[in-house]
């Protein structure tokens, strides 16, 4: 397998998909709800996933595809080459704002991430990484992350977890909010991963994400020294939903140890 050709082909698909999404801004969307009223999908999500599937099947017929909208393969294992795709991560932002969303793509070999991509379509910012070869924003290398303190950290977190809930003890998160420099929420797991990788924020957590949300971003983040696990500090399940936590190296264990207690 020529991984450099695979990388070029994936980037070309991402750019073409981005053009298609930008073109859709002037058209009327068809919007549906999935698991709940706020779990949205549009005709563009579906069309973009189907575009990728056609391109991947034509160029790499032996590769498998795990896509959010369900048009890919039904997988029970991660053997071989698997493309993990979210055609529009941040669909609510796409619908309401026409910004703050991204295409998320990770290419895995036997369960290990080898190529990762997050494409901010509106800003034309392509974050990418080739395992062992560094991470890039467009053509500029992303520098390795330095350590920072809790007091100087900005954390990506949905504010709903700070109120009493069924998933996590909120007292610890209240203390975290008090101790850090700031809290942000962008509404796209892929973008928040990209922001951790580039130092725009220092950590990001979520109570429930799927592989296609984080597969690309995990490859990028690991290339600059960020650590990604679930909120128990365990390796992520890449064939199901899980909690998620990514942070600069020194910050990761501090937050898990001092602030996180799952129910």
C-alpha positions in Angstrom: 0.0 0.0 0.0 1.3 3.4 -1.0 0.4 5.5 2.0 1.5 8.7 0.4 -0.9 8.2 -2.5 -3.6 7.3 0.0 -2.9 10.6 1.7 -3.1 12.6 -1.5 -6.3 10.8 -2.6 -8.0 11.4 0.8 -7.0 15.1 0.7 -8.4 15.5 -2.8 -11.7 13.9 -1.7 -11.9 16.2 1.3 -11.4 19.3 -0.9 -14.0 18.2 -3.4 -16.4 17.4 -0.6 -15.8 20.8 0.9 -16.6 22.5 -2.4 -19.9 20.5 -2.6 -20.8 21.6 0.9 -20.1 25.3 0.2 -22.1 25.1 -3.0 -25.1 23.8 -0.9 -25.2 27.0 1.2 -27.5 28.6 -1.4 -29.9 25.6 -1.5 -32.8 24.6 0.8 -31.9 21.9 3.3 -34.0 18.9 4.1 -33.6 18.4 7.9 -34.5 15.3 9.9 -34.0 14.2 13.5 -32.3 11.0 14.5 -32.0 9.7 18.1 -33.6 12.9 19.5 -34.9 16.3 18.5 -31.4 17.8 18.7 -29.6 15.0 16.9 -30.0 16.3 13.3 -29.1 15.1 9.9 -29.5 16.9 6.5 -29.6 15.8 2.9 -26.1 17.3 2.6 -24.7 15.0 5.3 -26.1 12.0 3.4 -24.9 13.2 0.0 -21.4 13.9 1.2 -21.1 10.5 2.9 -22.3 8.9 -0.3 -19.8 10.9 -2.4 -16.9 9.6 -0.2 -18.2 6.0 -0.5 -18.3 6.2 -4.3 -14.8 7.6 -4.4 -13.3 5.2 -1.9 -15.0 2.1 -3.5 -13.7 3.1 -6.9 -10.1 3.8 -5.8 -9.8 1.3 -3.0 -12.4 -1.5 -3.4 -10.9 -3.7 -0.6 -11.1 -0.9 2.0 -14.0 -0.7 4.5 -16.0 2.4 5.5 -17.5 3.3 8.8 -19.7 6.4 8.3 -22.0 8.2 10.6 -25.0 8.2 8.3 -24.9 4.4 7.8 -24.1 4.1 4.1 -20.8 2.3 4.7 -20.1 -1.1 5.9 -21.5 -2.8 9.0 -18.4 -3.6 10.9 -17.7 -6.1 13.7 -13.9 -5.7 13.6 -11.3 -3.3 12.4 -9.1 -5.6 10.4 -7.6 -4.2 7.2 -8.0 -0.6 6.1 -11.0 1.2 7.5 -12.1 4.8 6.7 -14.0 6.4 9.6 -16.0 9.3 8.3 -18.3 12.0 9.7 -19.3 14.0 6.6 -20.5 17.0 8.6 -19.4 17.0 12.3 -21.4 19.8 13.9 -24.6 19.5 11.9 -26.5 21.8 14.2 -23.9 24.5 13.5 -24.1 23.8 9.8 -27.9 24.3 9.8 -28.0 27.4 12.1 -24.7 29.2 11.4 -23.1 27.8 8.2 -19.9 27.7 10.1 -18.2 25.9 13.0 -18.5 22.4 11.4 -16.0 20.1 9.8 -15.5 16.9 7.8 -13.8 14.4 10.1 -11.9 11.5 8.6 -9.6 8.9 10.0 -7.9 6.0 8.1 -7.0 3.1 10.3 -5.0 -0.1 9.6 -5.9 -3.1 11.8 -7.3 -0.7 14.4 -4.4 1.7 14.5 -4.8 5.3 13.1 -2.4 5.9 10.2 -3.9 9.0 8.6 -6.1 11.7 10.2 -8.0 14.7 8.8 -10.2 17.5 10.0 -11.4 19.9 7.3 -12.9 23.2 8.4 -14.8 23.7 5.2 -15.7 27.4 5.7 -12.2 28.6 6.7 -10.6 26.2 4.2 -8.4 24.9 7.0 -7.2 21.3 6.6 -5.7 19.7 9.6 -3.9 16.5 8.8 -1.5 13.9 10.2 0.4 10.9 9.0 1.4 8.7 11.9 5.1 9.2 12.7 5.4 12.1 10.3 3.9 15.0 12.3 0.7 17.0 12.0 -0.1 19.9 9.7 -2.5 22.8 9.3 -2.7 23.2 5.5 1.0 22.9 4.6 2.4 24.3 7.9 3.7 21.9 10.5 1.8 22.1 13.8 4.4 22.4 16.7 4.6 19.9 19.5 2.5 21.0 22.5 4.1 22.4 25.6 2.8 21.7 29.1 0.5 24.2 30.8 -1.0 24.6 34.3 -4.6 24.1 35.2 -4.8 27.8 36.1 -3.7 28.8 32.5 -5.8 26.2 30.7 -8.8 26.7 28.5 -11.1 23.7 28.4 -13.6 22.6 25.8 -16.7 21.4 27.6 -20.5 21.5 27.2 -22.0 23.6 30.0 -24.8 21.0 30.5 -22.3 18.7 32.4 -21.8 21.3 35.1 -25.4 21.0 36.3 -26.6 17.8 38.0 -26.8 15.0 35.4 -26.8 11.2 35.1 -23.3 10.8 33.7 -20.7 12.6 35.8 -20.4 14.1 39.3 -20.9 17.8 38.6 -19.2 19.0 41.8 -15.8 18.2 40.3 -16.6 20.0 37.1 -17.8 23.0 39.0 -14.4 23.1 40.7 -12.7 22.7 37.3 -14.6 25.7 35.9 -13.4 27.7 38.9 -9.8 26.6 38.6 -9.2 27.0 34.9 -8.7 30.2 32.9 -11.8 29.6 30.7 -14.4 27.3 29.3 -15.4 27.0 25.6 -17.9 25.0 23.6 -17.8 25.0 19.8 -20.4 22.3 19.0 -18.1 20.1 16.9 -15.9 17.4 18.5 -13.7 17.3 15.4 -13.0 21.1 15.6 -12.4 20.9 19.3 -9.8 18.2 18.8 -8.2 20.3 16.1 -8.1 23.2 18.6 -6.4 21.1 21.2 -3.8 20.0 18.6 -3.1 23.6 17.7 -3.1 24.9 21.2 -6.2 27.1 20.8 -7.7 25.2 23.7 -5.9 22.9 26.1 -8.3 20.0 26.7 -11.7 18.8 25.5 -14.2 16.3 27.0 -17.5 14.8 26.0 -19.8 12.2 27.6 -20.7 10.4 24.4 -18.9 10.3 21.1 -18.7 7.8 18.2 -15.5 6.7 16.4 -16.2 8.9 13.3 -16.3 11.9 15.6 -12.7 11.5 16.8 -10.9 9.0 14.6 -9.2 11.7 12.5 -8.5 14.1 15.3 -6.9 11.4 17.5 -4.2 10.8 14.9 -3.6 14.6 14.6 -3.5 15.1 18.4 -1.2 12.2 19.1 1.4 13.6 16.6 1.7 16.8 18.7 1.9 15.1 22.1 -1.8 15.3 23.2 -3.2 12.3 25.1 -6.7 10.9 24.2 -8.6 8.4 26.3 -12.1 7.9 27.6 -12.9 9.7 30.9 -11.8 6.6 32.9 -8.3 7.0 31.3 -8.8 3.9 29.2 -8.2 3.4 25.5 -11.2 4.3 23.4 -13.6 1.8 21.9 -13.4 2.4 18.2 -16.5 0.3 17.3 -19.0 1.9 19.7 -19.8 5.1 21.7 -17.7 6.1 24.6 -16.8 9.1 26.8 -13.9 11.1 25.4 -11.1 13.2 26.8 -8.1 14.8 25.1 -5.6 17.2 26.6 -2.0 18.3 26.5 0.2 15.6 28.0 0.8 17.1 31.5 -2.8 18.3 31.9 -4.5 15.0 31.0 -3.8 13.1 34.1 -4.2 16.1 36.4 -7.8 16.7 35.3 -8.7 13.0 35.3 -7.3 12.5 38.9 -8.5 15.7 40.5 -11.8 16.6 38.8 -13.4 13.6 37.0 -15.7 11.1 38.7 -18.2 9.2 36.5 -21.4 7.9 37.9 
